[in-house]
Amino acid sequence: MDEATHHTTNQGPVQGQVSVNYGTVNIQMNTGPGTTTPTPSIRIWNIPYRRNPFFTGREDVLELLHERLGATRTATLTQSQAISGLGGIGKTQIVIEYAYRHRQEYTAVLWVNAATRDTITASFLEIATLLALPEQQEGDLNQVVMIVKRWFVEHEHWLLIFDNADDLQLAEDFLPPSDNGALLLTTRHQAPGTLAIGIDIAPMEQDEGMLLLLRRAKQLPQDASLDQASPEQRALAKTIVEEMGGLPLAIDQAAAFIEETRCSLEHYHNIYQRRRMERLQERGNDPYKHHPVATTWSLNFEQIEQSDSIATDLLHMLAFLAPDAIPEDLLFEGASELGPHLRKIATDEQLLDTSIRTLSRFSLVKRNAEQGSFSIHRLVQDVLRTRMTKKMQRVWAERTVRAVSEAFPNHIDFPTWSRCERYLPHALACARLIKDYTFAFSEAASLLHKISVYLHDKALFSQAEPLYQDALRIYQKALGPEHPSTATTMDALASLYQAQGRYEQAEPLYQDALRIYQKALGPEHPSTAATMHALASLYQAQGRYEQAEPLYQDALRISKKAEGPEHPSTATTMHALASLYQAQGRYEQAEPLYQDSLAVFEKVLGTNHPTTKIARGNYEIFLARTKRRKKSS
């Protein structure tokens, strides 16, 4: 007979042991020579699942549970423990594994299905029958519950598991005091409050997920290590686990499909890419009767949709962003673009807190208070998007793009780099939305342009170029080929080509941008001066000094007039003209321009600003070279 399922035996007490009877249930405790503390020997057990032979990882959680619930725990650790997390994250499997590993430490290990009041009372009735309590025949379920709770108060060394206790208030009505035993709950609620100490379960580590996939799919022996897999197996397993976001239920379902169809890892991944939701809707041969991933969260979504319109719209928006580190301030900055419900949070932050509280009941969204950010599992995003109609998907994709465009900094420079970095993954997700939905509104182009400028500043040219090109195409379509915004992106793309030495591609873009600015904004506008400067720098890089000089001079004149003699743009053109004169050997004309530009940078930007340091370094090099020239002459 399985050690985990036997109850009463016909054997008498073993010598050196005391037999204690609870109805027809026999519990034995060692009391032999030298024994100071009774060691429970389990005879009561109603865990409804067999041990999972493919259970993988989670050692840190199991050790923490044993520390808090095991026989050696201190009086300060008598509070119940709650394993919390998203549906499908493996909460039930963890407590099953804990129960099997440590069953000999408890006189009784008892299981309650805490999904509803009916399932709880049914479980208590089963426990009463198992314990052979005489009152169970009275037919009053409330009385049965009271009698079972009293049993826990009167006995020690038990472990009571409440599984699926998502309604914590309901569970609290049935929980006995935990002083004499150990209480362990599984719940989707992230905040168990005073009811239990929470242990939040994260997705599986990559190596653990890979090992689970390969073992469960029978691609590796059950006791094999990851090192025994081939490089090809490891590479494909890594890709699949990443696609599943480390969700154990999804990994298990993928492995079950691979096993049952005898297909390869590569074949499964190809199918998953084409028919993602169909794969997520398949349960496979699951002895634990889990719902498929695609339906695991359906009831939760429906409850949220019926009770909290702001939380519902927040989920819709988060479904289209990158899943991790979503800045809270992105929501506030872009709230005006997110529809009537989310628009309210811009003026009342408590509405967001209330919605997060709703979502945290099901662990659908996690909040990192220290970083001021949210995260959502990528498969939750997939299922959320699939639940939407095509029209609804497009509406929320557009709202998300507009919101991120509104929130992303308009001026990309050193002071805003950190903010750009925080927004970048979500802005890039929006760039994919713009392409997937063929959006052609100006805010989409603006976002693409700003992303490109930031990537350009970081010298990520290959990533910036296609986004510049897409922004230019959309601007030309949305605003027209002669619009200043079109010219701005032309100018920026030309600058990128110039930085790569692609001068022939840069020159016509600069020329077209300059022509548009002169026509649309006027010949004396700062943007006109800036593009004159850029075109002059291109000519200078090519050694075309005669074409560069008049452009620098005109740009300097316009900048002084439009922005003032002590503006950084004016100083930048001064410095560039000085470098041109230096390249031509016209040192007497170069030196005062170097001096004047450096003085402006130090005054306006400060002595430690990167631009000031570069200008000072260039001037020092100039002085060193001219000094050597004078000595040699």
Secondary structure as GFF3:
##gff-version 3
##sequence-region A 1 633
A	DSSP	beta_strand	17	22	.	.	.	ID=ss1
A	DSSP	beta_strand	25	30	.	.	.	ID=ss2
A	DSSP	beta_strand	39	41	.	.	.	ID=ss3
A	DSSP	beta_strand	44	45	.	.	.	ID=ss4
A	DSSP	alpha_helix	59	69	.	.	.	ID=ss5
A	DSSP	three_ten_helix	75	77	.	.	.	ID=ss6
A	DSSP	beta_strand	81	84	.	.	.	ID=ss7
A	DSSP	alpha_helix	91	101	.	.	.	ID=ss8
A	DSSP	three_ten_helix	103	105	.	.	.	ID=ss9
A	DSSP	beta_strand	108	113	.	.	.	ID=ss10
A	DSSP	alpha_helix	117	130	.	.	.	ID=ss11
A	DSSP	three_ten_helix	134	138	.	.	.	ID=ss12
A	DSSP	alpha_helix	141	154	.	.	.	ID=ss13
A	DSSP	beta_strand	158	163	.	.	.	ID=ss14
A	DSSP	alpha_helix	168	172	.	.	.	ID=ss15
A	DSSP	beta_strand	182	187	.	.	.	ID=ss16
A	DSSP	three_ten_helix	193	195	.	.	.	ID=ss17
A	DSSP	beta_strand	197	200	.	.	.	ID=ss18
A	DSSP	alpha_helix	206	216	.	.	.	ID=ss19
A	DSSP	three_ten_helix	226	228	.	.	.	ID=ss20
A	DSSP	alpha_helix	231	243	.	.	.	ID=ss21
A	DSSP	alpha_helix	248	261	.	.	.	ID=ss22
A	DSSP	alpha_helix	265	274	.	.	.	ID=ss23
A	DSSP	alpha_helix	276	280	.	.	.	ID=ss24
A	DSSP	alpha_helix	293	296	.	.	.	ID=ss25
A	DSSP	alpha_helix	298	307	.	.	.	ID=ss26
A	DSSP	alpha_helix	309	318	.	.	.	ID=ss27
A	DSSP	beta_strand	326	327	.	.	.	ID=ss28
A	DSSP	alpha_helix	328	334	.	.	.	ID=ss29
A	DSSP	three_ten_helix	335	337	.	.	.	ID=ss30
A	DSSP	alpha_helix	339	342	.	.	.	ID=ss31
A	DSSP	three_ten_helix	343	346	.	.	.	ID=ss32
A	DSSP	alpha_helix	349	360	.	.	.	ID=ss33
A	DSSP	beta_strand	366	368	.	.	.	ID=ss34
A	DSSP	beta_strand	373	375	.	.	.	ID=ss35
A	DSSP	alpha_helix	378	387	.	.	.	ID=ss36
A	DSSP	alpha_helix	390	407	.	.	.	ID=ss37
A	DSSP	three_ten_helix	414	416	.	.	.	ID=ss38
A	DSSP	alpha_helix	417	436	.	.	.	ID=ss39
A	DSSP	alpha_helix	442	457	.	.	.	ID=ss40
A	DSSP	alpha_helix	461	478	.	.	.	ID=ss41
A	DSSP	alpha_helix	484	499	.	.	.	ID=ss42
A	DSSP	alpha_helix	503	520	.	.	.	ID=ss43
A	DSSP	alpha_helix	526	541	.	.	.	ID=ss44
A	DSSP	alpha_helix	545	563	.	.	.	ID=ss45
A	DSSP	alpha_helix	568	583	.	.	.	ID=ss46
A	DSSP	alpha_helix	587	604	.	.	.	ID=ss47
A	DSSP	alpha_helix	610	632	.	.	.	ID=ss48
###
